[in-house]
């Protein structure tokens, strides 16, 4: 069974600290075998 991780970024600063941290988290989840998806709210 594959785990799916959904990351949602709601920060108004595109490519800021919040999104950088989210990207690192999603990369780690993907490396561990999870399916990942990222949504950026504007």
C-alpha positions as CSV (number, residue, x, y, z in Angstrom):
1,X,0.0,0.0,0.0
2,X,1.5,3.3,-1.1
3,X,1.2,6.3,1.3
4,X,0.3,9.6,-0.3
5,X,1.5,12.9,1.3
6,X,-0.1,16.2,0.3
7,X,1.9,19.3,1.1
8,X,0.1,22.6,1.1
9,X,1.9,25.9,1.1
10,X,-0.1,29.0,2.0
11,X,2.7,31.5,2.5
12,X,2.5,34.7,0.4
13,X,6.3,34.5,-0.2
14,X,6.9,32.2,-3.2
15,X,10.2,30.3,-2.7
16,X,10.5,31.5,0.9
17,X,11.5,29.6,4.0
18,X,8.1,27.9,4.4
19,X,8.1,26.5,0.9
20,X,11.8,25.5,1.2
21,X,11.0,23.5,4.3
22,X,8.0,21.9,2.7
23,X,10.1,20.9,-0.3
24,X,12.6,19.3,1.9
25,X,9.9,17.4,3.8
26,X,8.3,16.2,0.6
27,X,11.7,15.0,-0.8
28,X,12.3,13.0,2.3
29,X,8.8,11.5,2.1
30,X,9.3,10.6,-1.5
31,X,12.7,9.0,-0.7
32,X,11.0,6.9,1.9
33,X,8.6,5.6,-0.8
34,X,5.6,7.8,-0.5
35,X,3.7,9.4,-3.3
36,X,3.8,13.2,-2.9
37,X,1.9,16.1,-4.2
38,X,2.3,19.8,-3.5
39,X,-0.3,22.6,-3.7
40,X,0.7,26.2,-3.6
41,X,-2.1,28.6,-2.6
42,X,-1.9,32.1,-3.9
